Amino acid sequence: LGTAGDGIGEEVVNQTYNILGQEKYRQKLKFINKFDPVLAKQIGAGSLAGIMTSIDEPGGLANQEMAVLLTFLIVTYRGGLIDFFKMGGTPVNPVPGFEINNDYASVQERMHGAREILRETKILFNTYVNDKEAYAEMLRKQREFNPDWGNRIDLYEQTYREAIDKVKRGYSSSSPLFLSEYAASRGLT
């Protein structure tokens, strides 16, 4: 966030510093505006859960590392994160993806996504606190996650070629019919 040329990220960084300046948050939040690879691994190893709200994440090495460390991730139901969830990378139900633009629809989408993230977080926390047996079962299943993508690259290339071919034959890539039909053919619905 906040790298040169990333106006929205810079705005988020500034808003975060404003929040941290408020007395009620001063002792509760920590914002580190740099990448620290050692800290990144420690966070994963010591976390109950994390979120990856990318809308078109291609699966994500960071997600796989967190899953192997038994951190449950809240991910969006888009891009490679669909595969990550279906392959057992997280037991937490995915939430809708959302855009970062400031138009009305994007803001509403973010608000809906935030409510879903909160809902899934509460479910996970409630399980952790009140149902140790169910939580232990979730951990057992998480241990079985295998991040080896094997032939996934070939599958993605084939999927991409098929999508391009359909567009060339007259399907509109933005058509809801095209997207739902294509998602259904891939078992993504």
Stockholm file with secondary structure:
# STOCKHOLM 1.0

chainA/1-189         LGTAGDGIGEEVVNQTYNILGQEKYRQKLKFINKFDPVLAKQIGAGSLAGIMTSIDEPGGLANQEMAVLLTFLIVTYRGGLIDFFKMGGTPVNPVPGFEINNDYASVQERMHGAREILRETKILFNTYVNDKEAYAEMLRKQREFNPDWGNRIDLYEQTYREAIDKVKRGYSSSSPLFLSEYAASRGLT
#=GR chainA/1-189 SS CCCTTCHHHHHHHHHHHHHHTSHHHHTTCCCCCSCCHHHHHHHHHTCSEEEECCSSCCSCHHHHHHHHTTCEEEEBSSTTHHHHHHTTSCSSCCBCCCCCCCSHHHHHHHHHHHHHHHHHHHHHHHHHHHCHHHHHHHHHHHHTCCCCCTTHHHHHHHHHHHHHHHHHTTCCTTCHHHHHHHHHHTTCC
#=GC SS_cons         CCCTTCHHHHHHHHHHHHHHTSHHHHTTCCCCCSCCHHHHHHHHHTCSEEEECCSSCCSCHHHHHHHHTTCEEEEBSSTTHHHHHHTTSCSSCCBCCCCCCCSHHHHHHHHHHHHHHHHHHHHHHHHHHHCHHHHHHHHHHHHTCCCCCTTHHHHHHHHHHHHHHHHHTTCCTTCHHHHHHHHHHTTCC
//
